[in-house]
Amino acid sequence: MKKKFILVSLCVILLFVIACSVLFDFRKEDNNLKKITVAEVAHTIFYAPQYVALELGYFEDEGLDVELMLANGADKVTAAVLSGDAEIGFSGSEATIYVYNGGEKDYLQTFAQLTQKDGSFLVSRKKIDNFTLDDLKGKRIIAGRAYGMPEMTLKYAIKKNGIDPDKELELDTSVAFAAMSGTFIAGEGDFVSLFEHNVTKRMYFCTFLFHYFFYYFFYMSFFTCFKVICIFFF
């Protein structure tokens, strides 16, 4: 009986020592990671490789503990980096140029290219069969902040197709990046330039609103008419 007690006690002590060593190693490994905060301009499927790397631990494998913070718009990303809230800003490269031209001594530097194409989608308020860029002529487009990357790439694409965006279109650059989809849903503009997943999310939202109001007014009108008929006849 005494031997069994000693054996059980040794096993418990051994398990305790192993557990402590494992926890110590994990904590030691976590302490070795360099913490970096990245301010991203938008949370979009366009940046999927970054999210995959985070979820699969690729940054940890390189000794980095990366934390993402959402800063809607390149101007807010710039402010986050300049204030020290983030070490790295993830936005269009135009932000670093504006800071440098502004005379900042502690200016930002572009050090890596993460995307090769513009990830914007042009969303129309009305369905257009066989759409061409000529359909944009005379229309109002919510294009994003003036001289921001979405607005500049949109103008570039339009110019490449022989259309003068300054004379043949109405580009609205008064709407902040984070408010573009909401402004479009509110009824402003004929077109809007959006990143995915905002495109899908807003389409589902608009579809939901359409069905909701359609059925609401249909049934309300039906039951109101039915009530009036009932009162009239009975």
N, C-alpha and C positions, 0 to 999 in steps of 0.2 A: 504493500500500500504506500509505504514511504517512497519507494523507488518510482512508482507511478506519479506521485505528487511532484517529485523532483524533475521527472521527465517532462511533465506537462508544464511546469514552471519554466524550464529551459526553452521549451518550444514557444511559449508566450513571449519570453524575453527576446528570443531570436527573431520572431515576427515583428516585435516592437522595434528592434534595431534596424531590420530591413526596411520597415515602413518609414522610419526617421531618415534613413540614408537616401531613400527614393525621394522623399519630400525635400530633403536638403539639396539633392541634385537638381530637381525641378526648379527650386527657388534660385539656385546658383545659375542655372541656365537662363532663367528669366532675367536675372540681374545683369547678365552679360549682353542682353539685347539692347541695342541703341534705340531709344524711343524717338520717333519722328512723326510730326503731325503734318498731314497733307490737306490743304484747302482745295477742294475741287469745285470747278465752276458750275457743274450740273451733275446730277446723278442719273445717268442714262446708259442704255444698253450699248451705246457707241463706245463706251469705255469698259466693256465686259472683260477684256483680258486682265485689267487691273483687279477687278473683283474676284476673278478666278484665282489669281495669284495670292490674294489675301486669304481666301477660303482654304486653299490647299497648302498654305504655310510656306510658300516660296520665299517670302520676305524674311520669315524667321530663320529659314535655312541660310540666309545671307547675314544673319545677325541683326535684323531690323524688326522693331516692334512698331508697325505703321498704324496710325490712327487717322481715319478720314473725317473731315469736317466739311459740311456743305456751305459754300458761300456763293449764292446765286449771282452770277455776273463777274466778269473779269475785274471790274473795279473793286468789288468786295474781296475778291481773292488777293488782289494787290494790297489792299488795306490790311488784310489778315497777316500777310507776310511781313509788311513794313512795321506792324505793331508788335510782332514777335509771337502772335497767337499761333502761327504756323511756320514751319521751317521751309516748306516747299509749296509753291502755288501751281495748281493745275488749271491752266487757262490758255487763251490765245496769246501768241507771242507779242501782239501789239501792246499789251499791258506794260511790258518791260521798256518798250520804246517811249511810251508816254511818260513813264516815271523818269527816265533818263533825260528826255527833252524838258521836263519840268524843273531840272536843276537839282534833283535830290543827290546829296553826297553819298548816301547809303542806298544806291540804286539797285534794282533787281537785275539778275542775269539769266538769260535763257541758256540752259545747258543740255537739254535733251528734246528730241522730237518723239511724240507719242502716237500721233495719227498722221496719215498721209492725205486723207480726204476730208471734206466738210461733211458733217453728219446731220445736216439740216434737211427737213422735209418741207415742201411748200404745200400748205393745206388751203383748200378752197372752201368758201362758204356754200357754194352751189355745185352740184354735180356738172362736170363738163365732159362731154364725150369727145374723144380724139383731141385731147388738150395739146396745145402748143404754147410756146412762150408769147406768141402774139396775142393770146387771150389776156395777157396781163396789161396790155396797153389801156391807159385811161383808168385803171383800177387802183384802189388804195391797198397798199401792202404794209402790214405791220412787220417791220424788218429788224427791229431791235435797236439798241443804243447806237447813236451815230459814231462811226469809225470803230465799232466793235467788230469782232470777227464774223458773226452771223450776217451783219449788214454788208460788210465788205465783200464776203464771198458771194452773197446773193447778187450784188451789183456787178461783180466780175463775171459771173455766169451769164447774166442778162446782156452785158456788153459783148461778150464773146458770141452771142447769137444775133448781133446787129441791132440791138435795141438800146436807146439812150435812156437809162433809168432816171436821169435828172429832168428830162423833158417829156418823155412819153409815159411815165408812171408817176404815181403819188406814193413815195416811200415815207411811211410814218416812223420816225426815229425818236419819238417822244416817250415811248413805252419802255419801262425797265425790263430787263431780260426775264426776271422771275414773274412778271405780270403779263407777259405777252399772250399766253394761252387764255388766261382769265379775261383779258380785255377782248379777245376775239370772241369768246363765248358770250360776252355781254352785248355783242352786236356791232362791235367796231371793226371796220376793215372788210375788204373783199377776200383777201388772202392773208396768211400769216406764215412766217418761217419758224418751224419748231423742231426740237430734238425729239427723238424717240426716247423714252416711252410716253412723253407728253402727247404725241400724236394719237396713239392708241387709247390712252386714258381719256383724252378729251372727246374722241369719237364715241367711246362707250358712254361717256357722260352726256353728250348731246343726244345720243340715241335714247338714253334713259329719260331725259327731259321731254323729248318729243313724244315718246309713248305715254309717259305719265300725264302730260297735259292733254294729249289727244284723248286718252281714255277718260280722264277726269271730266273734261268738257263734254265729251260725247255722252257719258252716262248722266252727268248733271243735266244736260239739255234734254235727254230722253226722259228722265224721271220728272223733270219740271213740266215738260209737255204732257206727260201721262197724268200728272197731278191736276193740271189745268183741265184736261179732257174729263177726268173723273168728276171734278167740281162742276163742270159745265153740264154734264149729263145726269149727274146724280144729286 
